[in-house]
Amino acid sequence: MINFNVPPVVGGEVEFIEDAIKDRKICGDGKYTKLCNQWFKEHTNAGGVLMTTSCTHATELAALLCDIQPGDEVIMPSYTFVSTADAFVLRGAKVVFVDIRPDTMNIDENLIEEAITDRTRAIVPVHYAGVSCEMDRIMDIARKHNLFVVEDAAQGVMSEYKGQALGTIGDIGCYSFHETKNLSMGEGGAILIKDKDKLELAEIIREKGTNRSKFFRGQIDKYTWVEAGSSYLPSELNCAYLWAQLLKADEIFSNRMAIWDRYYEELKPLENKGIISLPFVPTNCKHNAHMFYIKSKDLYERTELISYLKENGVMAVFHYIPLHSAPAGKKYGVFHGEDKFTTKESERLLRLPLYYGMNYEDQSKVIELVKLFYSRK
Ligand SMILES: *Cc1c(COP(=O)(O)O)cnc(C)c1O
């Protein structure tokens, strides 16, 4: 069976975890957490970076930093992972979904402005498949209406928009290191923060509302509880695991890119014949080969293709059921305007296996099966 995803293991993980154990330092914010924070700060040019227990938690922290209050409205696409919405819903916000663009599956930047009301507080663009949303336009709208921009860059680690790292363009960016993402620590994430005051507040909320970080830096002589907070800092063991991959991040990136490029080239003839659609990457975006998807004619054809691949030993998956049509989304959100593409395009999309170190022959098999499926139709 060719799996859909295999989490990266690059060597060095065990050694770094053992080192953390030897140091008798396995709680958060030790050597490895700091190495990871620093790596991301250097590689993204963010104002500040803090490792978190997940991207979900990074987004919850973002909602706290934006001081989202009950009744506030937050604009986002419905085609996303549920955490994008939940982080704001937990603060009492109402979620306003707008339609996506069919080419990138990202929020349609031209539909955002008409969804804004006097209760709107934030825009949450999701960089689907590590391909950036149209951030210039989104930032212009946010500035004009005085709104926060929180980037869900869960899939966008090492991606860029006009040379800027995703997650560093808005006020706050959120990364995921879940085992399905390009870089992984099992469960984990990071928050990227532009503003200095917000960064300081984030340090406090992340550490149970204490000013411990300042204390450890020697900036104050005792630490105390200064805000309502939570616990969003990951264990050293998880960061030690991730650190091994950060040392080989370029290798992981180029390996995934080679697999992505090969899928693209091999399946391009099918797109040229109008049989399937392939991912679109705007010229001002540098993507990270987070996923490779194809779009079939419709839901029926996609279901057939998934079964065909499975019968032949290939696991391919689809996602997401648009949030506005799921029970949770119906409770807390409304779709603004017409759902022209969200449902239709989500029903066509199928993700093919893609992971670091994927065997060349395995990929050949996936490609051949997709071609065979369509040649028989
Ligand atoms: C993976 C993902 C998340 C959640 O990440 P976790 O680290 O598992 O909390 C959020 N948003 C998007 C778009 C994702 O792909």
The ligand as a MOL file (V3000), in Angstrom:
LIG
                    3D

  0  0  0     0  0            999 V3000
M  V30 BEGIN CTAB
M  V30 COUNTS 15 15 0 0 0
M  V30 BEGIN ATOM
M  V30 1 C -3.0950 21.6180 9.8940 0
M  V30 2 C -3.8850 22.8370 9.8490 0
M  V30 3 C -4.3230 23.4880 11.0210 0
M  V30 4 C -4.1670 22.9130 12.3900 0
M  V30 5 O -2.8730 22.6490 12.7670 0
M  V30 6 P -2.5890 21.8920 14.1480 0
M  V30 7 O -1.1290 22.1090 14.3580 0
M  V30 8 O -2.9400 20.4580 13.9270 0
M  V30 9 O -3.4100 22.5120 15.2080 0
M  V30 10 C -4.9780 24.7040 10.8860 0
M  V30 11 N -5.2340 25.2460 9.6890 0
M  V30 12 C -4.8630 24.6390 8.5460 0
M  V30 13 C -5.1650 25.2940 7.2330 0
M  V30 14 C -4.1960 23.4080 8.5820 0
M  V30 15 O -3.8510 22.8050 7.4420 0
M  V30 END ATOM
M  V30 BEGIN BOND
M  V30 1 1 1 2
M  V30 2 1 2 3
M  V30 3 2 2 14
M  V30 4 1 3 4
M  V30 5 2 3 10
M  V30 6 1 4 5
M  V30 7 1 5 6
M  V30 8 2 6 7
M  V30 9 1 6 8
M  V30 10 1 6 9
M  V30 11 1 10 11
M  V30 12 2 11 12
M  V30 13 1 12 13
M  V30 14 1 12 14
M  V30 15 1 14 15
M  V30 END BOND
M  V30 END CTAB
M  END
